[in-house]
Amino acid sequence: MIGRLIKKKLNANKLANVFVNSLLEATENGFEDVRAMINEDSAFVSYPEVNDDSMDRFLLVVIVGNLRFLDTYFEVTEAREIRTQIVRKFSNIYEIEEHDFEQVIQKYGAFVSRVNHPSKNTLYGMSKAVFHKFKLNDHQESYFKNMHTPNPLFLKRMDEIMMNFLWDWDEFFKKHKMNFNH
């Protein structure tokens, strides 16, 4: 019982390990359901045919969305340190230079912001990014297709799904305490 009262201390490196592994696991375990939901969604008049090859694009949207919340839960320098560790770990996984992975993240981040403009809602931006990255506009009824905007019913369902891929910081802080050595 006492063990539950003691919070585990993590540094930025250990947090990044947990964060990266959790996002990878959630995406690997959940993408098939996301793919099926999109392919079978009633908002589309033709079958989108989202395939397994789309998982990396989906993961990048998930990474960008989750990185945006770091500034909400940490001081600027702490968030920067955690982000650096996360980028380092993902670049190792993908076997590319950190700078190159950071550029991919920045490019995806700019894309999320652009398709979500003027909204600042990260969850909404993630859903819209998935819509555009998977070229789902081609499969909508002509009204929404001509407007180049997602059907709001699809977007609402996508928001509900994307919520499952957001890191639960409140739950994390119940179990862990951060240890930054500046």
C-alpha positions, -999 to +999 in steps of 0.1 A: +000+000+000+028+024+008+043+018-026+013+034-042+018+066-022+054+070-034+058+087-068+086+074-091+111+101-101+118+104-137+143+125-156+137+138-192+154+108-207+133+082-188+101+102-195+110+102-232+115+064-232+081+059-216+065+085-239+080+071-271+073+034-262+037+043-252+030+062-284+045+034-305+025+007-287-007+026-288-003+032-326+008-003-334-021-017-313-047+008-324-040+017-360-059-013-374-090-001-356-085+035-369-080+022-404-111+001-402-131+030-388-120+053-416-126+027-444-160+019-431-172+053-421-207+062-434-195+098-443-177+084-474-195+076-506-165+055-518-142+032-500-110+052-489-088+021-488-065+033-460-039+006-458-012-006-433+014+016-451-004+047-437+006+039-401+038+060-401+018+091-413-007+084-386+021+081-360+036+114-371+003+131-366+000+115-331+036+126-322+030+162-333-002+164-314+013+151-282+044+172-285+022+203-286+009+195-251+044+196-235+043+234-231+010+230-212+024+207-185+061+218-183+081+250-180+096+260-214+131+247-207+118+214-193+095+210-223+124+217-247+146+191-229+118+165-230+112+172-267+149+169-275+150+135-258+118+124-276+132+135-310+165+117-302+147+084-294+124+085-325+153+094-348+172+063-334+141+041-341+138+054-376+176+054-381+178+090-393+197+120-380+180+139-351+180+171-372+162+153-401+136+139-378+131+173-362+125+187-397+099+160-404+081+169-371+082+206-379+069+199-414+040+178-399+034+205-372+031+232-399+007+210-419-015+204-388-016+241-381-024+250-417-053+225-421-066+235-387-064+273-392-079+293-375-086+269-347-059+262-321-076+230-309-049+203-311-072+174-311-093+189-339-060+196-359-049+160-355-082+148-369-081+172-398-045+162-405-054+125-407-083+135-431-059+154-454-029+131-451-050+101-461-066+121-490-101+113-477-117+143-494-118+123-526-142+099-510-168+124-496-201+134-510-198+163-535-210+190-511-181+186-487-157+175-514-162+207-533-156+227-501-124+207-494-135+202-458-142+171-438-178+161-431-184+173-395-198+140-386-167+122-397-145+148-379-165+143-347-159+105-349-122+110-357-119+134-327-132+106-304-107+082-318-078+106-317-085+112-280-072+076-274-038+086-288-033+116-265-009+112-236-028+114-203-006+138-183-029+140-154-027+103-148+011+103-154+016+129-127-004+109-102+023+082-105+055+101-114+075+131-103+099+148-127+135+153-117+152+180-138+189+186-132+195+221-147 
